[in-house]
């Protein structure tokens, strides 16, 4: 004699593979739940990966906090302000910066030149390592900003054909303003700089759009050397802080893409649960069809003393088994797809000749993913609840059948 409850035994018996239309519908229901759970896991894991990697890339080049002058101008006596900020126990590093667009000429041999307009970032080489990983991100040459030295991003170097040791010409803001005022009648000679290193912070936008030089060179380019002014301070800290007389902007406020990723992750979670909801309707249709086919057996169970609760439990157990099977298969499929996501992208690129995940658009060279156990638990638990709710009404209807009516025509 089996020790299992008869409700579970009967549910398992009804789920035995048979060459019937109901078995096909049951299989389709399992596949529907499996695909819904797998898609949820894949999408949410990829969005979590975007969130994690984007934070890492941002923190590799950009500090947690930016302090600038409240009036929007330059910051004088920045060393005094840096001392006050650094005295806070939550601050791990402070470094001044100057940032802005410039015009760069790159010699191409002979008299040919190409022109680019990247952002220049002036940094203090002594303190930059405290607030970013830029000094450790050099992939060619070295982080040497002495004299007229610059380091450029790997994508900028690739686009312009630059190598370590090449020279570039930079027009200062003063030069550009003077040429603009003279309406092109007066020309200015650019200043020559040497490429000392090439960095790769792992984020396409930063690698393409920034040229880094010393704070003194940037002050010269922006005519700030006499006042020893900077555009602000970059701060690496544990928790955000406020400072009087200065405006603070957090890394999140300066990263609209990261904010959009956080919002899209939540929205995708809600939207994609509709896939599971559609799959749950498949379970509802399967139960309705199955109950109609088993009306006589339901009547016999009621006639020999089965209660409404026991009859309802039989069909809810059947739906639970189908749902659990679909969820487990979906988890396996989703985790497998996450594991081989980049191999799949390479295969699709080979077959179609199209890059499905271009770094120029998304900023990443590989498709990121992060599997968070809490997200998996929410997806699995939510899917099971939806499937059981979808099965509740047909099961309740089966439990309310009158045995006399069910056996009348048998």
C-alpha positions as CSV (number, residue, x, y, z in Angstrom):
1,X,0.0,0.0,0.0
2,X,1.4,3.4,-1.0
3,X,2.0,5.9,1.8
4,X,1.2,8.8,-0.6
5,X,-2.1,10.6,-0.3
6,X,-4.7,9.4,-2.8
7,X,-5.0,12.9,-4.2
8,X,-1.3,12.9,-5.2
9,X,-1.5,9.4,-6.6
10,X,-4.5,10.2,-8.7
11,X,-2.9,13.4,-10.0
12,X,0.2,11.5,-11.0
13,X,-1.9,8.9,-12.7
14,X,-3.8,11.5,-14.7
15,X,-0.4,12.9,-15.8
16,X,0.9,9.6,-17.2
17,X,1.8,10.0,-20.9
18,X,-1.0,8.8,-23.1
19,X,-1.6,9.3,-26.8
20,X,-4.5,11.7,-26.2
21,X,-5.3,15.3,-27.0
22,X,-5.1,16.2,-23.3
23,X,-1.5,14.9,-23.1
24,X,-0.5,17.2,-26.0
25,X,-2.2,20.2,-24.3
26,X,-0.4,19.3,-21.0
27,X,3.0,19.2,-22.8
28,X,2.2,22.5,-24.4
29,X,1.4,24.0,-21.0
30,X,4.7,22.8,-19.6
31,X,6.5,24.3,-22.6
32,X,4.6,27.6,-22.2
33,X,5.6,27.9,-18.5
34,X,9.2,26.8,-19.3
35,X,9.6,29.5,-22.0
36,X,8.0,32.2,-19.9
37,X,10.3,31.5,-17.0
38,X,13.4,31.1,-19.2
39,X,12.7,34.5,-20.9
40,X,12.2,36.2,-17.6
41,X,15.5,34.8,-16.2
42,X,17.4,35.7,-19.4
43,X,16.1,39.3,-19.6
44,X,16.3,40.1,-15.9
45,X,19.8,38.6,-15.6
46,X,21.0,40.6,-18.6
47,X,19.5,43.8,-17.2
48,X,21.2,43.1,-13.8
49,X,24.4,42.5,-15.7
50,X,24.0,45.8,-17.4
51,X,23.4,47.5,-14.0
52,X,26.5,45.9,-12.4
53,X,28.9,46.4,-15.3
54,X,27.7,49.9,-16.0
55,X,28.4,50.8,-12.3
56,X,31.9,49.2,-12.6
57,X,32.7,51.1,-15.8
58,X,31.4,54.4,-14.4
59,X,33.3,54.1,-11.2
60,X,36.4,53.1,-13.1
61,X,36.5,56.5,-14.8
62,X,34.1,58.7,-12.9
63,X,34.0,59.4,-9.1
64,X,31.1,58.9,-6.8
65,X,30.6,62.6,-6.3
66,X,31.4,65.8,-8.2
67,X,31.7,69.1,-6.3
68,X,31.6,72.3,-8.3
69,X,31.1,76.0,-7.6
70,X,27.6,76.9,-6.8
71,X,27.6,79.8,-9.3
72,X,28.6,77.5,-12.1
73,X,32.1,79.1,-12.5
74,X,35.5,77.8,-11.7
75,X,36.6,76.7,-8.2
76,X,39.5,78.7,-6.7
77,X,41.6,77.6,-3.7
78,X,40.5,74.0,-4.5
79,X,43.2,72.6,-2.3
80,X,41.6,74.1,0.8
81,X,38.2,72.8,-0.2
82,X,39.8,69.4,-0.8
83,X,41.2,69.3,2.7
84,X,37.8,70.1,4.2
85,X,36.1,67.4,2.1
86,X,38.9,64.8,2.8
87,X,38.4,65.3,6.6
88,X,35.0,63.6,6.4
89,X,35.3,60.0,7.5
90,X,33.1,58.8,4.6
91,X,35.5,60.2,2.0
92,X,38.1,57.8,0.6
93,X,39.7,60.2,-2.0
94,X,39.5,63.7,-3.5
95,X,41.1,64.9,-6.7
96,X,40.7,68.1,-8.8
97,X,39.6,68.0,-12.4
98,X,39.1,70.2,-15.5
99,X,36.9,68.8,-18.3
100,X,35.6,70.2,-21.5
101,X,35.7,69.9,-25.3
102,X,38.7,70.7,-27.5
103,X,39.8,70.5,-31.1
104,X,42.5,68.0,-31.9
105,X,44.5,67.6,-35.1
106,X,46.1,64.2,-35.9
107,X,48.8,64.1,-38.5
108,X,48.2,61.4,-41.1
109,X,51.5,61.7,-43.1
110,X,52.6,64.5,-45.4
111,X,50.1,67.4,-45.2
112,X,47.1,65.2,-44.4
113,X,45.5,65.7,-41.1
114,X,42.3,64.5,-39.4
115,X,40.3,66.5,-36.9
116,X,38.5,65.3,-33.8
117,X,36.6,67.0,-31.0
118,X,37.0,64.8,-27.9
119,X,36.7,65.9,-24.3
120,X,39.9,66.7,-22.5
121,X,40.1,65.8,-18.8
122,X,42.8,67.4,-16.8
123,X,43.7,65.4,-13.7
124,X,46.2,65.4,-10.9
125,X,48.3,62.4,-11.6
126,X,49.3,62.1,-7.9
127,X,45.7,61.8,-6.6
128,X,43.8,60.4,-9.6
129,X,44.3,56.8,-8.5
130,X,42.4,57.5,-5.3
131,X,39.1,58.3,-7.1
132,X,39.3,56.2,-10.3
133,X,41.0,53.2,-11.9
134,X,42.4,55.2,-14.8
135,X,46.1,54.9,-13.9
136,X,45.6,51.1,-13.7
137,X,43.7,50.9,-17.0
138,X,46.7,51.6,-19.3
139,X,46.9,48.9,-21.9
140,X,49.8,50.4,-23.9
141,X,52.6,52.8,-22.8
142,X,52.3,54.3,-19.3
143,X,50.3,56.8,-17.3
144,X,52.7,59.6,-17.8
145,X,51.3,63.1,-18.0
146,X,54.5,65.1,-17.3
147,X,55.3,67.9,-19.7
148,X,53.1,67.8,-22.8
149,X,52.0,64.2,-22.2
150,X,48.5,62.8,-22.8
151,X,46.8,59.4,-22.6
152,X,44.0,58.6,-24.9
153,X,41.2,55.9,-25.0
154,X,41.8,52.7,-27.0
155,X,38.8,53.4,-29.2
156,X,39.8,56.9,-29.9
157,X,43.4,55.7,-30.7
158,X,42.0,53.0,-33.0
159,X,39.7,55.4,-34.8
160,X,42.5,58.0,-35.4
161,X,45.3,55.5,-36.0
162,X,47.3,56.6,-32.9
163,X,50.0,54.7,-31.2
164,X,52.2,55.4,-28.2
165,X,54.8,58.1,-29.1
166,X,52.6,59.8,-31.8
167,X,52.1,63.5,-31.5
168,X,48.8,65.4,-31.7
169,X,48.0,69.1,-31.9
170,X,45.4,70.6,-29.6
171,X,43.8,74.0,-30.0
172,X,43.2,75.7,-26.6
173,X,39.9,77.4,-25.9
174,X,41.6,80.7,-26.0
175,X,42.9,80.0,-29.5
176,X,39.5,79.0,-30.7
177,X,37.8,82.1,-29.2
178,X,40.4,84.3,-30.7
179,X,39.9,82.8,-34.2
180,X,36.2,83.1,-33.8
181,X,36.4,86.8,-32.9
182,X,38.6,87.5,-35.8
183,X,36.2,85.6,-38.1
184,X,39.0,83.4,-39.4
185,X,41.3,86.3,-40.4
186,X,43.7,85.5,-37.5
187,X,45.0,82.0,-37.1
188,X,46.5,80.4,-34.0
189,X,49.1,77.7,-33.7
190,X,48.0,74.6,-31.8
191,X,50.1,73.1,-29.0
192,X,51.8,69.8,-29.6
193,X,51.3,66.9,-27.2
194,X,52.8,63.4,-27.1
195,X,50.6,60.3,-26.7
196,X,52.3,58.5,-23.7
197,X,49.7,55.9,-23.1
198,X,46.4,54.3,-24.2
199,X,43.8,53.4,-21.6
200,X,40.8,51.0,-21.7
201,X,38.3,51.5,-18.9
202,X,36.0,48.9,-20.5
203,X,33.3,51.5,-21.5
204,X,33.1,52.4,-25.2
205,X,31.9,56.0,-24.7
206,X,34.8,56.8,-22.3
207,X,37.4,55.1,-24.5
208,X,36.2,57.0,-27.6
209,X,35.5,60.4,-26.2
210,X,38.2,61.4,-23.8
211,X,41.8,62.6,-23.9
212,X,43.5,62.8,-20.5
213,X,46.3,65.3,-19.6
214,X,47.8,66.9,-16.5
215,X,45.9,69.4,-14.5
216,X,48.5,72.1,-15.5
217,X,48.1,71.4,-19.2
218,X,44.3,71.6,-18.9
219,X,44.6,74.9,-16.9
220,X,46.7,76.2,-19.8
221,X,44.2,75.1,-22.4
222,X,41.3,76.8,-20.5
223,X,43.3,79.9,-19.4
224,X,43.0,78.9,-15.7
225,X,46.7,78.7,-14.8
226,X,47.0,82.2,-13.4
227,X,44.1,81.8,-10.9
228,X,45.1,78.2,-10.2
229,X,41.4,77.3,-10.7
230,X,39.7,74.0,-11.6
231,X,36.2,73.0,-12.7
232,X,35.6,71.1,-9.5
233,X,36.6,68.2,-7.3
234,X,36.0,64.5,-7.8
235,X,35.2,62.6,-4.6
236,X,35.2,58.9,-3.9
237,X,33.2,58.1,-0.8
238,X,31.2,55.6,1.2
239,X,28.0,57.7,1.5
240,X,27.0,61.0,-0.2
241,X,27.7,64.2,1.8
242,X,26.7,67.8,1.6
243,X,29.1,70.7,1.7
244,X,28.1,74.4,2.2
245,X,28.6,76.8,-0.7
246,X,29.0,74.1,-3.2
247,X,26.7,72.1,-5.5
248,X,27.1,68.3,-5.4
249,X,26.1,65.9,-8.1
250,X,26.2,62.2,-7.5
251,X,27.4,59.5,-10.0
252,X,23.8,58.4,-10.5
253,X,22.6,62.0,-11.4
254,X,25.4,62.1,-14.0
255,X,24.6,58.7,-15.5
256,X,21.1,58.9,-17.1
257,X,21.8,55.6,-18.9
258,X,22.2,53.8,-15.5
259,X,19.0,55.3,-14.3
260,X,17.2,54.2,-17.4
261,X,18.6,50.6,-16.9
262,X,17.2,50.5,-13.4
263,X,13.8,51.7,-14.5
264,X,13.7,49.3,-17.5
265,X,14.7,46.3,-15.4
266,X,11.6,46.9,-13.1
267,X,9.4,47.5,-16.1
268,X,10.6,44.4,-18.0
269,X,10.0,42.3,-14.9
270,X,6.3,43.3,-14.8
271,X,5.8,43.2,-18.6
272,X,7.4,39.8,-19.1
273,X,5.3,38.2,-16.4
274,X,2.5,38.5,-18.9
275,X,4.3,35.7,-20.8
276,X,3.8,33.5,-17.8
277,X,0.2,34.7,-17.5
278,X,-0.4,33.5,-21.1
279,X,1.2,30.2,-20.3
280,X,-1.0,29.9,-17.2
281,X,-4.1,30.2,-19.4
282,X,-2.8,27.0,-21.2
283,X,-3.0,25.2,-17.8
284,X,-6.6,26.5,-17.4
285,X,-7.6,25.2,-20.8
286,X,-5.9,21.9,-20.1
287,X,-7.8,21.5,-16.8
288,X,-11.1,22.5,-18.3
289,X,-10.7,19.9,-21.1
290,X,-9.5,17.2,-18.7
291,X,-12.3,17.8,-16.3
292,X,-14.9,17.4,-19.1
293,X,-13.3,14.1,-20.1
294,X,-13.1,12.9,-16.5
295,X,-16.6,13.9,-15.4
296,X,-17.6,10.3,-14.8
297,X,-14.6,9.6,-12.6
298,X,-15.3,12.7,-10.6
299,X,-18.8,11.6,-10.1
300,X,-17.6,8.1,-8.9
301,X,-15.1,9.8,-6.5
302,X,-17.9,11.9,-5.0
303,X,-20.2,8.9,-4.8
304,X,-17.8,6.8,-2.8
305,X,-17.2,9.7,-0.3
306,X,-14.5,12.0,-1.6
307,X,-15.0,15.5,-0.3
308,X,-15.0,18.7,-2.4
309,X,-11.6,19.6,-0.9
310,X,-10.1,16.3,-1.9
311,X,-11.4,16.6,-5.5
312,X,-10.1,20.1,-5.8
313,X,-6.8,19.0,-4.3
314,X,-6.4,16.4,-7.1
315,X,-6.6,18.9,-9.9
316,X,-4.6,21.6,-8.1
317,X,-1.9,19.0,-7.4
318,X,-1.9,18.1,-11.1
319,X,-1.5,21.7,-12.1
320,X,1.2,22.2,-9.5
321,X,3.2,19.3,-10.9
322,X,2.8,20.8,-14.4
323,X,3.8,24.2,-13.1
324,X,6.9,22.9,-11.2
325,X,8.0,20.9,-14.2
326,X,7.7,24.0,-16.4
327,X,9.5,26.3,-13.9
328,X,12.4,23.9,-13.4
329,X,12.8,23.4,-17.1
330,X,12.6,27.2,-17.6
331,X,15.3,27.8,-15.0
332,X,17.6,25.2,-16.6
333,X,17.0,26.7,-20.1
334,X,17.5,30.3,-18.8
335,X,20.7,29.5,-17.0
336,X,22.1,27.6,-20.0
337,X,21.2,30.5,-22.3
338,X,22.9,33.0,-19.9
339,X,26.0,30.8,-19.8
340,X,26.4,30.7,-23.5
341,X,25.0,34.1,-24.4
342,X,28.2,35.6,-25.9
343,X,28.9,32.4,-27.9
344,X,25.3,32.7,-29.3
345,X,25.9,36.3,-30.3
346,X,29.1,35.3,-32.1
347,X,27.3,32.5,-33.9
348,X,24.5,34.8,-35.0
349,X,27.0,37.4,-36.2
350,X,28.7,34.7,-38.2
351,X,25.5,33.5,-39.7
352,X,23.8,36.9,-40.4
353,X,26.9,39.1,-40.8
354,X,25.2,41.6,-38.4
355,X,26.5,42.6,-35.0
356,X,23.5,42.2,-32.7
357,X,25.1,43.9,-29.7
358,X,27.3,46.8,-31.1
359,X,29.6,48.5,-28.6
360,X,29.1,51.8,-30.3
361,X,25.4,51.8,-29.1
362,X,25.5,49.9,-25.9
363,X,28.9,50.8,-24.6
364,X,29.9,47.2,-23.8
365,X,32.1,44.8,-25.8
366,X,30.3,41.7,-24.4
367,X,26.7,41.1,-23.4
368,X,26.8,41.4,-19.6
369,X,24.7,39.2,-17.3
370,X,24.3,38.8,-13.5
371,X,22.3,36.0,-11.9
372,X,20.8,37.2,-8.7
373,X,19.3,34.4,-6.6
374,X,16.6,36.8,-5.2
375,X,15.4,37.6,-8.8
376,X,15.3,33.9,-9.7
377,X,13.3,33.2,-6.5
378,X,10.8,36.0,-7.4
379,X,10.4,34.7,-11.0
380,X,9.9,31.1,-9.9
381,X,7.6,31.9,-7.0
382,X,5.6,34.4,-9.0
383,X,5.2,31.9,-11.9
384,X,4.0,29.2,-9.6
385,X,1.4,31.5,-7.9
386,X,0.1,32.7,-11.3
387,X,-0.2,29.1,-12.5
388,X,-2.0,27.9,-9.4
389,X,-4.4,30.9,-9.5
390,X,-5.1,30.0,-13.2
391,X,-5.9,26.4,-12.1
392,X,-8.0,27.4,-9.1
393,X,-11.3,28.1,-10.9
394,X,-11.5,24.9,-13.0
395,X,-10.5,22.8,-9.9
396,X,-13.2,24.5,-7.8
397,X,-15.7,23.8,-10.6
398,X,-14.8,20.1,-10.6
399,X,-15.1,19.9,-6.8
400,X,-18.7,21.3,-7.0
401,X,-19.9,18.7,-9.5
402,X,-23.0,16.8,-8.3
403,X,-22.3,13.0,-8.5
404,X,-25.9,12.3,-9.6
405,X,-25.6,14.8,-12.5
406,X,-22.1,13.5,-13.4
407,X,-23.3,9.8,-13.6
408,X,-26.7,10.5,-15.1
409,X,-25.7,9.6,-18.7
410,X,-23.2,6.9,-17.8
